């Protein structure tokens, strides 16, 4: 997926930005501010496995949920440091929710070492990604109306994730009649790369198109493996030059 995304960005840049423009045109503004809204594609499966105690024995709780995707908002700005090179700082937020499938192995109240299966669903476990992007952006004025920024750099991803962490059961089935949840918080490093195209409506104000790929990974408590976070983002919004 990562290789495909990088190839897409390379193709977009090669088609949008002629070689002559790269060689001849200088970006004359001092900096910019951006505001974009859109969607983030891609999802990954988060699986956890925990133990719990019931009837003085140990049971197990396995959960599985799809994480990622959803609407996003992005705001930021940049300042030119050399020729067409801009140092930019942006903040993006993405949020979504999903159901958590729960499979429990429940101890027997009478017989020892006899685990019994039970299942349940936790609805609407929330996932959010607050990301700070620190980018180097090369600005290319393709025409007097169209400008293209090719961006890349590190990202700091602050993740919140709803997790199922317990159940209560009734006998004799057993039947799960309640689930408990918690919110886990993790911060991780990652990177992003992308293209931002601006069409100037006036000398200072324009409409923009953002295509960006962000990736990182976090390890939640009791997760069977690290969760990949981020994804491909596509948005539209306003641009301001100064």
ABEGO torsion letter per residue (X at the ends): XAAAAAAAAAAAAAAABBAAAAAABBBABABBBBBBBEBBBEBBBBBBBBBBBBGGBBBBBBBBBBBEEEBBBBBBBBBBABEABBBBBBBBBBBBBBBBBBBBBBBBAABBGBBBBBBBBBBGBBBBBBBBBBBBBBBBBABAABBBBBBBEBBBBBBBBBBBABBBBBOAOBBBABBBBBBBBBBBBBBBBBBBBBBBABAABBBBBBBBBBBBBBBBBGBABBBBBEEBBBBBEBBBBX
